[in-house]
């Protein structure tokens, strides 16, 4: 079996990789029957030489490999027919901009596994970069507050070496007694939590958060039922929320009245209620000054996320009274940080963490007959057709 690590070709360039050099060295040690090739790249964080120094073959052409691993979408013209690929295809929600990609995958008889569809038997995601998005999202949210109110200056995350450097720079500043509200308890939430705790922001209960004043910065982390409520007033469980989200409405307004920074790290499903509405943001008693929307669903649950922002220009202002973008320094502007590729800002940590997850959860499936169904569940296409699990995409790929 030949594994190939492909060069990232999507623009803007992404410096992450599925496997860091150490991970590939471990892979060869554990599974000596595997041949591993890394496509030469001047983009990724780890240099060709770093792979070579670990005994990994670097090549200009990896087209003879059986399975090809990438991070972002592979441009249609670079897809190699009759291969198996792993990458984030961003097609499973029928994203319009990637319809041609999935059509090409089918036409070229490619077996596609999507990192996003690698789940356990309970449909829980097993790998992803979410934790690192959460880390950078908190850093960028605090940086945005410092910029808006000219309180402190933090360097851009992309100029730092990784998580420890983020923490070091955050510890150097003096935060006023801010209140952070964090939605989401998954991988993104865990990354955000790690940074907040590392810089000694105190976690408090929902009741205390809503009713007490503090002389230090505090935060609260909410799950979906703490900021959504059933319209009929019944109190049911999370399963009810996921199965009948149309029966719910946002209960987030009480947090807008006491929070300074909102860190949005939730998973948002189609049909779920808005979380933060224009009306909430425009209310006279809304206290939110910065929204760090890590989830970054444009036209989704956060009204002020009018567009995704970029690592180069991560911030924009939102004017609630007119529901439009304005300058960050507009006196009535709420600052929005909605970068949709945050893990790219700490590519070393993100790549190393991703590779560890992949080694633990996915690689064994190639050698144990996929006994846990990991590969089967993740497979979107095979032999020029959608797999049964992803048949719902048929109308999407049939569109001209």
BELBEL-V207035 format. One line per field, one symbol per residue. psi: psi as a letter, one per 30 degrees, with the letter a starting at -180 (. if undefined). Layout:
# BELBEL-V207035
psi->???
This chain:
# BELBEL-V207035
psi->kkkkjlkkfkklkkfllekleeeeeeeeeeiffkkkkkkkkgelekleeeeefggkkklfkgfglekkkldlkkkeffkklglkkkljfhffghkefgeeeeeeeeeghkjkkkefgjlafggkkfllgeeeeeeeeeeeeeeeeeeeghelkklkefflfaeeeeeeeeffljklilkkkkkkgbeeeeeeeeeeeeghkkklleeeefflklglkllkkkleffgklkegfkjaleeeeefhffgllkhfefffffkekkjjglkkkkfllkejleeeffkfgkfkfkjjieehjkhbfjefiflkaleeifklkkjefghlklkegkfgkkkkjhkghefffieeeeeeeeeeeeeefeeffffgghfggeeeefjelkhglklefgfffeeeffk.
